[in-house]
């Protein structure tokens, strides 16, 4: 137990010292890294300024298009945000968001097209009812597309699956290219789990269908989001997002005149800029002066920080590492308190601190070898650094 306590205390002390040392040198490393990458900083600054200036000039002449595109993108953001939540609420296990989204788009498009055609023609739409217990064998609806939007072939003329037509299945309602689930109880060993049809794709001869009007079909193998409450929350949240989008559209319509006024003002500014091109020199000069000033200031500050006074670091020799560096507290790096402070050494009694190094040429005094010495820190924050902000 005693050995374990000593070992744990040693490891905790080492961890605390490492974190403390790393934190004290972090600022100096930042300064050094900046000095090494100053050429990259200058190139990026110039290129950023050029790109920004070109964008500013182009924006002056295309402000109307850019504004209305931005407004339209905000509206689309609400639309697609709600659609994403709606798709997630009905995503089946094993299906991706894109696959489920495609099915939802196809279901909505087919339903809307079917309703519109019936409204124009005045025809009575057939029932889309389907008994799940019968796996859709009783379905006599008008669905002509698969769940991914593929067009169904006519049962009596298709050649991909010649065994499925009205001759072999006279009671299954195989008329034209309607989705069905033909099944003969006496001759067929297997039947599909829902309605389907024959496609014109050779790599996918048949595919399942969804009745018209069903936007989110039930998932036989479960949902990607298991909790019903979470699916309901996503479902209703999608309509909240769409409602906010509708409110945003109303706000935009109310402020159309203001938006047009802002566009007109920018166009007037563009005309003024074209007649007075020398004004472009103002931001150029401002950018150059600002960049040069920042560089000069940073180099000046870096120089001041690196000038450690001669009397800041002790110059003597010390017999032990503990005398030079001090002793660390017996706490881990996540613990705090007076017991965790430890005792600073001669080299670490002020901040920022340097480090302790062992000289090969030791100083012998009274028969005691003193080999440990203090190294200066990489920087010092004193009154000169404060003055640099105002000079």
N, C-alpha and C positions, 0 to 999 in steps of 0.2 A: 504493500500500500504506500509506503514512504517513497519507494522508487517511482511508483506511478504518479504520485503527487508532484514530485520534483520534475518528472518528465513533462507532465501536462503544463506546469507553470513555465517551464523553459520554452515549450512550443508556443504558448500563449504570448510570452514576452517577445519571442522572435516575430510572431505575426503582428503584434502591435507596433514593434519597431519598424517592420517593413512597410506597413501602411503609413506610418507617420513620415518615414523618409521619402516614400513615393509622393505623398501629398506636398511636402516641402519643396521638392524639386520639379513639380509639375509645371509651374509658371516658367521656370528657366528653360524647360524643354520646349514650351510653346514659343518662347523668344528665339531659341536656336532653330527650331523648325521653320519659323517664318524667315529667318535670315537665309536659310538654305533654299527656300522656294520663292525668294523675292522676285526673281526673273519671271517665273510663272505667274506671279501675282500681277506684275506689270502688263504682261501679254494679255492675260484674261481681262484686266481692267480696260485696256484699249479696245479689245474686241467687243466687250460688253457695251462699251460706250458707242462704238460704231454701229453695232446691231440695234441698240436702243434708238440711236439717231435715225437710222434708216426706217425703223418701225414707226417712229414719230412722224416722219415725212409721209410715209405711205398711209398712215392712219388719218392724216389730215385730209387726204383726198378720197378715202374710202370709209369715212367715219359713219355715214348712214348705213352702209351695208354691214359694217362691223357691229354697230349698236343693235340693229334688228336681228342679226344672227345671234348675238349674245342673249337678247331677250327670248328669242325662240329656243335657245339651248336651255334656258332656265325652265321654260315650260316643259320641254322634253325630259328634263331631269325629274320633274314631278311625275310625269307619265311613266317613265321607265322605272322609277323607284317604286311606285305602286305596283307596276306589273311584276317586278322582281319579288316583292313580298307575296303577291297573289300566287305566283308560280311556286314559291317555296312552301306555301300552305298546302299545296296538293301534290308535291313531288313524291313519286313512288320510290320504294326501296330499289336500289340498283340503277335508277335512271339519273342522268345528269340534269343540271338546271337547263341547259340548252335543249336537250331532248324534250323535257317537260314543257319548256316555253314554246317550242315548235308545235307540240300537240295542242296547247292552249290557243295559239294563234290560228291553227287550222280549224279547231272547233268553233271559235268565235266567227271566223270568216265564213265557214260553211253555214252556220246558223243564221247569220245576217243575210247572206245571199239567198238562202231558202225562204226566209221570212219576206224578203223584198220581192222575190218572184211570185210568191203566193198572193201578196198584197196587190201586185200589178195585174196578175191574171185573174184574180178572184176565185181561184180554185181552193177547195178544202184540202188541207194538208193531211196525209195519212198519219195515223197514230204512230208515235215513236216508242210506245210502251214495249217493255221487254222484261220477261220474268227471269230474274237471275238464277232461280232454281232449275230452269230449263236450258241454261247456257245460251240463251238467245235464239233457240230453235223456233220460238213463236214470234220472232221479230218480223214485222211486215212494213217497216218504215221506208223512207225514201233516201237513206244515206247512200251516196255514190262514191265517197272518198274514204281512204284508210285514215288511221289516226295520224299519220305523218303527211297526209295531203295527196297521196297518189290516187290517180283516177282508176276506178274499177272497170274491168272488161265485162262485156256481156257474157252471161253464163253459157248461152247456147252457141256462141261463135268463138269463144276463147279456145286456144289449143295448148296452153301451158299445163292445164290439169283437165284432160278430156273426160275424166270419169265423173266430173261434177257438172251436170246440166239438168234441165227440166225433165229430160227423158228418164234419167236414173233416179231423180228425186222430184217426182211430180207434186208432192205435197209440201215442199219446202219453200214455195213461193219464189223460185229462181227466175224472176222476170227482169229483163234488161240487165243493167249492171248494178243492181241493188245489193247492199251488204246483207248476207244471210249466214245461217249456220246449218247447212244441209246435213241431215243425220238420219240414217235408217237404223232403227233399233234392232232389226233382225239380222242385218248383213254387216254393219259397220262395228268394228271392235273398238275404235276410238272416235272421239268427236272433239271439236274445238271447244275452248272454254267460253267463247263469246262469238259474236258475229264477225265475219271476215269476208274477203272477196279476192278474186284473182287479179293481179296487177300485170302491167305490161313490162315489168322489169324482169329480165331473165335471171338475175342474181337473187331476186326476191319474188318468187312466183305468186305468193299470197301474203296477206297481212291483215291483222285485226282491225276492226272498225269501232267507232264510238257512235251511238245514236245521236241524231241531230238534237241540239239543245243541251247536251250534257257537256259542260265545260271542264269539270273536274270529276272524272270517273273514279269509282272506288278502286283502291289498290288491293289486289288479292293477296299480295305478298307483304303487305305492310307499307308504311310510309317512311321516308327518309328522316322526318322529324317525328319521333315516336309519340310524344305527348299530345293528346287531343286539345288540351287547353292552349298549348303553344301554337298549334296549327290554327286554332280559332283566333288567337291574338294576331297572328300574321295576316289572316284573312281579313279581319275587320280593320287592321292597320293599313292595309292596301287601299281600302276605300277612304280612310282618313287622309292618306297622302294624295289621292286623286281629288278629294274635296278641297284640300289646300291648294292644289294646282288650279282648280277651277276658280277659287278665290283670287289667286295670283293673276289669272287671265283677266278677271274683272278689274283688278287694280291696274293692270297694264292698259286696258281699254279706257279707264278713267283718266290716265295720264298720257294718253297718246299725244295730245297737243303739246304737253311739256317736253316729251321726248323729241318731237319734231322741232321744237324751238331750240333745244340743246344742240341738235344736229345742225340746224341752220346757223347757230352761232359759231360752231366749229368750222363750217364751210366758209363763213366770212373770215375767220382767222386764217384759213388756208389761202384765201385770195390775198389777204394782207401779207402773208408769208411769201407768196409768189412774187408780189410786187416789191418786197423788201427782203431779198435773200440774205443780205448781210446780217440779219438778225440771227441766222443760224450760227454765227460765230460766237454769240453770247454763251449758249450752253456748252459749246466746244471749249472756249476759254475757261469757263467755270469748272468744267470737268478736269481739264488739264491742271489748273491751279490747285484744285482740291486734291487730286491724286498726288501731285508733287509735294504739297504741304503735308499730306498724311505720311508719305514716305520719309520726308525729312524729319518730321516729328518722331516717327517710329524709330528711325536710325538713331536720332538724338537720345531718345529714351532708352534704347537698347545700350547705347554707349554709357549713359549715366548709370544704368542698373549694373552694368558689368564692372564699374569702377569701385571696387571694394576698398575702403580706406585701409591703410597699412596697419593701423592700430586696432582694427576690428577683430582680427583673428590672433589669438595668442601664438607667440613664436617659440615657446619653450618646448622642452622634452618632458614626457611623462612616463612613469614606470609601468603603469597598468592601463589596459583598455578601459576599465571601469572608471579610472581617474579622469581619462580624457573624454570619454563618451558619456559616462554616467551609467546609471542602472535603470532599466525599464520596469514599469509596474507589472504585477503578476496577474493582469487581466487580459482577456481576449480583446480583439479590436472592436467588438460590438459593445463592450462594457464601459461604463463611465464612473467617475467619482474620484475623490482624492487618493484613494488607494491605488488607482490606475496611473497616476501621474509619474511615479518613479522619481529618481534623483538625477537632475541634469549634471553633466560633467563640465569640465573647463571649456571644451570645444562646443558644447551644445547648450549653453546657458542663455542664449538669446536667439531671436528669430529674425531673418532666416539663418539656418545653421548650415555649416559645411559638413565635412565628414572627417573621420579619424583614419590616419594611415600610419603604417609601420615603416620607420626609416631603417635601412640596413646599416647605416652608420650611427650606432647608438651612442648616447652620452652616458659616461660612467661617472657617477657621483657617489662617493662613500661606499664604493663597491656594489652599487645598485645600477643596473643597466636601464636607462630610460630611452625607449625606442619609439614610443607613440607620439605623434605630432598632430596638429590641427591643420586642415586644409580649408581655404576660404570658400564661402558659398559662391554660386554662379552669379548671384545678383544681391543687391541690397536696396531696400526701399527706405529712403530717407527724405530730407527736405528738398533735395534736388529733383527727385521724382515729382513731388507736389508742385514745385515751381515750373516744371516743364509743361504743365497744363495751361499756363498763362503766358508763356513766352513763345 
